[in-house]
Structure formats: structure tokens, C-alpha cells
Amino acid sequence: ILEHLSWHWIFMVNVPIGIIGIFLVTRYVTSTTPVGGQQFDIAGAVTLSVALLALLLGMTNGQTEGFTSPLTLGLFAVAIISTVAFVAIELRHPQPMIEPSLFRNRLFTVNLVTGLIIFIGIGSSVLIPFYLENVLGYGAQQVGLLLAVMPVALGITAPISGTLSDRFGARPITVAGLAVTAVGYLTLATLKTDTTAVGFMLRYLPVGIGLGLFQSPNNSAIMGSVPSDRLGIASSLLATTRSLGQTVGIAVLGALWAVLVFRVAGESVPGGATAASVEAQVAGFQITNLIVAILTFGALILAVWTWTRERRDHKLGVTPVSPSVMATERIPFE
């Protein structure tokens, strides 16, 4: 589309997909009647909305005005204050929008955190087109085909990982996915100015395979660790971590890459980081992917530690607290 039409046409791709989605939902999704007598957490919804909006605006403004500009810092301050207010409200509300006791479930919390880290790392993918176009000199159509390696690998691997997690459990498959993803980012950190198209695909392929192994069992574990009346909350938190993680990743990792490029170049380059020498751009790209690999290894360590704790509890006969009990029995917070 970019090669033969204008970028505006990219957004038209979702129109037929949306129409098909509306048809499928209308025809196949069962309509359910919610239980009455519930009180909507208006104060929690408002404070959470303000916190997320201020954080996302701060991340966006930081890319253009700098992360130390007064407006950016002010938005981050509003986000922090609103988050503190949201937590205080949720701990005291009789029917909070997000039940705090859900986070006592180790499986739910750890998988949500590792998912957030993974989505932050995915934000680095916004840098790959710059590498393929500015450094290797490929056109828009070639770049699109090369970038397709990751989603194609993810699409092939995800159903397989779902089947494997049903057989062996979610934890070993998510651990394997995190390990493969971390290795993938490490291999991306070895990209050079003369890397071939095949060399790039072989380095990018493990990222898609790892994400495919990780996401299906991770999402399934999160949704399966909460009772049926909290599925909406669980799915909304999944969506929030996805959008928030990618936004933070794009803003922070993009800014980090630009700073690294300027540092390697030895000066602030007129026209921005994309106008710097290819050597400086590649060096910044390598270090950025190395940092993402370290973040992913951190998520891997957290997942392995939790898996070890779960296996130890199983051997000792320790029964974890049931998610349904946690959701129905209000935990007192003083």
C-alpha cells in the first residue's frame, strides 16, 4: 500500500475487517444478562482514565518536546497523583472497578507483569523500518515483506503453543516463549550495515516464534485464573497492558535510540537521528535491542522464579488461594 498508494489507505484495511467482525459478533457471540444490583465505580473510572490519559500524553509529548520539558513532567505528575488516588479508591470501594484481591493470585499478577514487559519490548519494532530503509536501502514494499516475518511466525506458532499449554501447562510454554524472544532480541543486536535480507529474517524470526509461544498460554492463564464474573476486568487489563506497554515502548525506546545515535555520532545531527550516519544508526539500534533483550531476560527470570515457587508449593501440598474465593471474599485493607 505504501509503495503504490498513499499512507492514508493503510487505515482502510481495517474497514472490511471491522464489518466482518460486527457480523461475527452479532451472529455467534451469545448475549448474556449481567447480574443486577451492582454499583459502578465512577470515582475509580475517572481517576484511572485521567492517569492513563496523562501518562500516554506525557509519553507522546516527550518524544517531541523532550522528557524533561515542563509540560511532560507536569503530565507525569498528574499520572502519578491520579494513580495513587485510584489505588486508594479501589481499596475502599465496596465494588471496585479493579478488585485489588485479584493481584494476590500469583499466576494472574506475574503473567500480567511479564506481558507488560513483552509489549514494552515490542515497541522497539518501530525502529526496524528505519534500519531497513535508511541503512540497508530497501523500498517500502520490500520493508513490508521483511517485517511480515515476525507476524507470520507468530501466527503459525500461537495455535501450536496453545495446544502445548493445554497438555503441559501454561508456565513451561510461557517460559520457553520468553527465552526464545530474548534470544531473538539478542540476535537483532548483531545486525550490521551490510546484513543481507536473509540474515535479517533469520534474526527476526525467533522474535515472532517466541511471541507466538508466549502470548497464547499467557493470555489463557490470565483469563483462566479469575472467576467468570471477573472476565471483563481480566480482558480489559490485558488490553490495557498491551496498549500501554507498546506506547511506553515506542516512546522510551525510540527516544533512547535517538540519544544513542547522537552520542555515537558525537553531535546533534540536523534533521534528527534518521539523518545521522548509517554507522551511528546501527550502533544505536544494536544497543537498544540489547536493552530490550535484558528486559525480556528479566521477565524470564521472574517467570522461572514463579514456576519454581509453584512447583515447590505443589510438592509441599500447599493449595493456592482460589481466584473465586479472592473475588467474592472482600479482603480488608486498613
Contacts in CASP RR format, 6 or more apart in sequence:
PFRMAT RR
TARGET T0000
AUTHOR 0000-0000-0000
METHOD contacts of the structure
MODEL  1
ILEHLSWHWIFMVNVPIGIIGIFLVTRYVTSTTPVGGQQFDIAGAVTLSV
ALLALLLGMTNGQTEGFTSPLTLGLFAVAIISTVAFVAIELRHPQPMIEP
SLFRNRLFTVNLVTGLIIFIGIGSSVLIPFYLENVLGYGAQQVGLLLAVM
PVALGITAPISGTLSDRFGARPITVAGLAVTAVGYLTLATLKTDTTAVGF
MLRYLPVGIGLGLFQSPNNSAIMGSVPSDRLGIASSLLATTRSLGQTVGI
AVLGALWAVLVFRVAGESVPGGATAASVEAQVAGFQITNLIVAILTFGAL
ILAVWTWTRERRDHKLGVTPVSPSVMATERIPFE
1 7 0 8 1.000
1 9 0 8 1.000
1 10 0 8 1.000
1 13 0 8 1.000
2 10 0 8 1.000
2 140 0 8 1.000
2 141 0 8 1.000
2 144 0 8 1.000
3 139 0 8 1.000
3 140 0 8 1.000
3 141 0 8 1.000
4 141 0 8 1.000
35 229 0 8 1.000
38 95 0 8 1.000
39 94 0 8 1.000
39 95 0 8 1.000
40 95 0 8 1.000
40 97 0 8 1.000
41 89 0 8 1.000
41 90 0 8 1.000
41 93 0 8 1.000
41 95 0 8 1.000
41 96 0 8 1.000
41 97 0 8 1.000
43 89 0 8 1.000
43 93 0 8 1.000
44 86 0 8 1.000
44 89 0 8 1.000
44 90 0 8 1.000
44 93 0 8 1.000
44 96 0 8 1.000
44 97 0 8 1.000
45 97 0 8 1.000
47 82 0 8 1.000
47 83 0 8 1.000
47 85 0 8 1.000
47 86 0 8 1.000
47 89 0 8 1.000
48 82 0 8 1.000
48 86 0 8 1.000
48 97 0 8 1.000
48 98 0 8 1.000
50 78 0 8 1.000
50 79 0 8 1.000
50 82 0 8 1.000
51 78 0 8 1.000
51 79 0 8 1.000
51 82 0 8 1.000
51 83 0 8 1.000
51 86 0 8 1.000
52 79 0 8 1.000
52 240 0 8 1.000
52 244 0 8 1.000
54 75 0 8 1.000
54 76 0 8 1.000
54 78 0 8 1.000
54 79 0 8 1.000
54 82 0 8 1.000
55 75 0 8 1.000
55 76 0 8 1.000
55 79 0 8 1.000
55 244 0 8 1.000
55 248 0 8 1.000
56 244 0 8 1.000
56 247 0 8 1.000
57 75 0 8 1.000
58 71 0 8 1.000
58 72 0 8 1.000
58 75 0 8 1.000
58 76 0 8 1.000
58 79 0 8 1.000
59 247 0 8 1.000
59 248 0 8 1.000
59 251 0 8 1.000
59 252 0 8 1.000
60 247 0 8 1.000
60 251 0 8 1.000
61 69 0 8 1.000
61 71 0 8 1.000
61 72 0 8 1.000
61 75 0 8 1.000
62 69 0 8 1.000
62 72 0 8 1.000
62 251 0 8 1.000
62 255 0 8 1.000
63 251 0 8 1.000
63 254 0 8 1.000
63 255 0 8 1.000
65 71 0 8 1.000
65 72 0 8 1.000
66 72 0 8 1.000
66 255 0 8 1.000
67 73 0 8 1.000
67 255 0 8 1.000
87 100 0 8 1.000
89 96 0 8 1.000
90 96 0 8 1.000
90 97 0 8 1.000
90 98 0 8 1.000
90 99 0 8 1.000
90 100 0 8 1.000
91 100 0 8 1.000
91 333 0 8 1.000
92 333 0 8 1.000
94 330 0 8 1.000
97 233 0 8 1.000
98 233 0 8 1.000
98 237 0 8 1.000
99 230 0 8 1.000
99 233 0 8 1.000
99 326 0 8 1.000
99 327 0 8 1.000
100 331 0 8 1.000
100 333 0 8 1.000
101 326 0 8 1.000
101 327 0 8 1.000
101 329 0 8 1.000
101 330 0 8 1.000
101 331 0 8 1.000
102 108 0 8 1.000
102 226 0 8 1.000
102 230 0 8 1.000
102 233 0 8 1.000
102 234 0 8 1.000
102 323 0 8 1.000
102 326 0 8 1.000
102 327 0 8 1.000
103 109 0 8 1.000
104 321 0 8 1.000
104 326 0 8 1.000
104 331 0 8 1.000
105 225 0 8 1.000
105 226 0 8 1.000
105 320 0 8 1.000
105 321 0 8 1.000
105 323 0 8 1.000
105 326 0 8 1.000
106 306 0 8 1.000
106 309 0 8 1.000
106 310 0 8 1.000
106 320 0 8 1.000
107 170 0 8 1.000
107 221 0 8 1.000
107 222 0 8 1.000
107 225 0 8 1.000
107 306 0 8 1.000
107 310 0 8 1.000
107 320 0 8 1.000
108 221 0 8 1.000
108 222 0 8 1.000
108 225 0 8 1.000
108 226 0 8 1.000
108 234 0 8 1.000
108 323 0 8 1.000
110 302 0 8 1.000
110 303 0 8 1.000
110 306 0 8 1.000
111 170 0 8 1.000
111 174 0 8 1.000
111 218 0 8 1.000
111 221 0 8 1.000
111 222 0 8 1.000
111 225 0 8 1.000
112 222 0 8 1.000
112 237 0 8 1.000
112 238 0 8 1.000
112 241 0 8 1.000
113 299 0 8 1.000
113 302 0 8 1.000
114 174 0 8 1.000
114 178 0 8 1.000
114 214 0 8 1.000
114 218 0 8 1.000
114 299 0 8 1.000
114 302 0 8 1.000
114 303 0 8 1.000
115 214 0 8 1.000
115 218 0 8 1.000
115 241 0 8 1.000
115 299 0 8 1.000
116 241 0 8 1.000
116 244 0 8 1.000
116 245 0 8 1.000
117 295 0 8 1.000
117 296 0 8 1.000
117 298 0 8 1.000
117 299 0 8 1.000
118 178 0 8 1.000
118 181 0 8 1.000
118 211 0 8 1.000
118 214 0 8 1.000
118 215 0 8 1.000
118 296 0 8 1.000
118 299 0 8 1.000
119 241 0 8 1.000
119 242 0 8 1.000
119 244 0 8 1.000
119 245 0 8 1.000
119 246 0 8 1.000
119 249 0 8 1.000
120 245 0 8 1.000
120 246 0 8 1.000
120 248 0 8 1.000
120 249 0 8 1.000
120 252 0 8 1.000
120 253 0 8 1.000
120 295 0 8 1.000
121 185 0 8 1.000
121 245 0 8 1.000
121 249 0 8 1.000
121 253 0 8 1.000
121 292 0 8 1.000
121 295 0 8 1.000
121 296 0 8 1.000
122 211 0 8 1.000
122 245 0 8 1.000
122 246 0 8 1.000
122 249 0 8 1.000
123 245 0 8 1.000
123 246 0 8 1.000
123 249 0 8 1.000
123 250 0 8 1.000
123 253 0 8 1.000
124 185 0 8 1.000
124 249 0 8 1.000
124 253 0 8 1.000
124 254 0 8 1.000
124 288 0 8 1.000
124 289 0 8 1.000
124 292 0 8 1.000
125 147 0 8 1.000
125 150 0 8 1.000
126 250 0 8 1.000
126 253 0 8 1.000
126 254 0 8 1.000
127 253 0 8 1.000
127 254 0 8 1.000
127 257 0 8 1.000
127 285 0 8 1.000
127 288 0 8 1.000
128 147 0 8 1.000
128 204 0 8 1.000
129 143 0 8 1.000
129 147 0 8 1.000
130 274 0 8 1.000
130 281 0 8 1.000
130 285 0 8 1.000
131 191 0 8 1.000
131 281 0 8 1.000
131 282 0 8 1.000
131 285 0 8 1.000
132 138 0 8 1.000
132 139 0 8 1.000
132 142 0 8 1.000
132 143 0 8 1.000
132 146 0 8 1.000
132 147 0 8 1.000
132 200 0 8 1.000
133 139 0 8 1.000
133 140 0 8 1.000
133 143 0 8 1.000
134 274 0 8 1.000
134 278 0 8 1.000
134 281 0 8 1.000
135 193 0 8 1.000
135 278 0 8 1.000
135 281 0 8 1.000
135 282 0 8 1.000
135 285 0 8 1.000
136 193 0 8 1.000
136 195 0 8 1.000
136 197 0 8 1.000
136 200 0 8 1.000
138 146 0 8 1.000
138 197 0 8 1.000
142 197 0 8 1.000
146 197 0 8 1.000
146 200 0 8 1.000
146 201 0 8 1.000
146 204 0 8 1.000
149 201 0 8 1.000
149 204 0 8 1.000
149 205 0 8 1.000
149 208 0 8 1.000
150 204 0 8 1.000
150 205 0 8 1.000
150 207 0 8 1.000
150 208 0 8 1.000
150 211 0 8 1.000
151 208 0 8 1.000
153 205 0 8 1.000
153 207 0 8 1.000
153 208 0 8 1.000
153 209 0 8 1.000
153 212 0 8 1.000
154 208 0 8 1.000
154 209 0 8 1.000
154 210 0 8 1.000
154 211 0 8 1.000
154 212 0 8 1.000
154 215 0 8 1.000
155 212 0 8 1.000
157 208 0 8 1.000
157 209 0 8 1.000
157 210 0 8 1.000
157 211 0 8 1.000
157 212 0 8 1.000
157 213 0 8 1.000
158 212 0 8 1.000
158 215 0 8 1.000
158 216 0 8 1.000
159 216 0 8 1.000
161 173 0 8 1.000
161 177 0 8 1.000
161 212 0 8 1.000
161 213 0 8 1.000
161 214 0 8 1.000
161 215 0 8 1.000
161 216 0 8 1.000
161 217 0 8 1.000
162 173 0 8 1.000
162 216 0 8 1.000
162 217 0 8 1.000
162 220 0 8 1.000
164 173 0 8 1.000
164 217 0 8 1.000
165 173 0 8 1.000
165 174 0 8 1.000
165 216 0 8 1.000
165 217 0 8 1.000
165 220 0 8 1.000
165 221 0 8 1.000
169 217 0 8 1.000
170 217 0 8 1.000
170 218 0 8 1.000
170 220 0 8 1.000
170 221 0 8 1.000
171 221 0 8 1.000
171 303 0 8 1.000
171 306 0 8 1.000
171 307 0 8 1.000
171 310 0 8 1.000
172 307 0 8 1.000
173 213 0 8 1.000
173 214 0 8 1.000
173 217 0 8 1.000
174 213 0 8 1.000
174 214 0 8 1.000
174 217 0 8 1.000
174 218 0 8 1.000
174 221 0 8 1.000
174 303 0 8 1.000
175 300 0 8 1.000
175 303 0 8 1.000
175 304 0 8 1.000
175 307 0 8 1.000
176 210 0 8 1.000
176 213 0 8 1.000
177 209 0 8 1.000
177 210 0 8 1.000
177 211 0 8 1.000
177 212 0 8 1.000
177 213 0 8 1.000
177 214 0 8 1.000
178 210 0 8 1.000
178 214 0 8 1.000
178 296 0 8 1.000
178 299 0 8 1.000
178 300 0 8 1.000
178 303 0 8 1.000
179 300 0 8 1.000
180 206 0 8 1.000
180 209 0 8 1.000
180 210 0 8 1.000
180 213 0 8 1.000
181 206 0 8 1.000
181 207 0 8 1.000
181 208 0 8 1.000
181 210 0 8 1.000
181 211 0 8 1.000
181 213 0 8 1.000
181 214 0 8 1.000
181 296 0 8 1.000
182 293 0 8 1.000
182 296 0 8 1.000
182 297 0 8 1.000
182 300 0 8 1.000
183 206 0 8 1.000
183 293 0 8 1.000
184 203 0 8 1.000
184 204 0 8 1.000
184 206 0 8 1.000
184 207 0 8 1.000
184 210 0 8 1.000
184 293 0 8 1.000
185 207 0 8 1.000
185 289 0 8 1.000
185 290 0 8 1.000
185 292 0 8 1.000
185 293 0 8 1.000
185 296 0 8 1.000
186 289 0 8 1.000
186 290 0 8 1.000
186 293 0 8 1.000
187 202 0 8 1.000
187 203 0 8 1.000
187 206 0 8 1.000
188 203 0 8 1.000
188 204 0 8 1.000
188 207 0 8 1.000
188 285 0 8 1.000
188 289 0 8 1.000
189 286 0 8 1.000
189 287 0 8 1.000
189 289 0 8 1.000
189 290 0 8 1.000
189 293 0 8 1.000
190 203 0 8 1.000
190 286 0 8 1.000
191 200 0 8 1.000
191 203 0 8 1.000
191 282 0 8 1.000
191 285 0 8 1.000
191 286 0 8 1.000
191 289 0 8 1.000
192 282 0 8 1.000
193 278 0 8 1.000
193 279 0 8 1.000
193 282 0 8 1.000
195 203 0 8 1.000
219 238 0 8 1.000
222 234 0 8 1.000
222 237 0 8 1.000
222 238 0 8 1.000
223 231 0 8 1.000
223 234 0 8 1.000
223 235 0 8 1.000
223 238 0 8 1.000
224 234 0 8 1.000
224 323 0 8 1.000
225 234 0 8 1.000
225 323 0 8 1.000
226 233 0 8 1.000
226 234 0 8 1.000
226 323 0 8 1.000
226 327 0 8 1.000
227 323 0 8 1.000
227 324 0 8 1.000
227 327 0 8 1.000
227 328 0 8 1.000
229 327 0 8 1.000
230 323 0 8 1.000
230 327 0 8 1.000
253 288 0 8 1.000
253 291 0 8 1.000
253 292 0 8 1.000
254 288 0 8 1.000
256 288 0 8 1.000
256 291 0 8 1.000
257 273 0 8 1.000
257 284 0 8 1.000
257 285 0 8 1.000
257 288 0 8 1.000
258 272 0 8 1.000
258 273 0 8 1.000
260 283 0 8 1.000
260 284 0 8 1.000
260 287 0 8 1.000
260 288 0 8 1.000
261 269 0 8 1.000
261 273 0 8 1.000
261 276 0 8 1.000
261 280 0 8 1.000
261 281 0 8 1.000
261 283 0 8 1.000
261 284 0 8 1.000
262 268 0 8 1.000
262 269 0 8 1.000
262 273 0 8 1.000
262 276 0 8 1.000
262 280 0 8 1.000
264 276 0 8 1.000
264 279 0 8 1.000
264 280 0 8 1.000
264 283 0 8 1.000
264 284 0 8 1.000
265 276 0 8 1.000
265 277 0 8 1.000
265 280 0 8 1.000
269 275 0 8 1.000
269 276 0 8 1.000
269 280 0 8 1.000
273 280 0 8 1.000
273 281 0 8 1.000
274 281 0 8 1.000
313 320 0 8 1.000
END
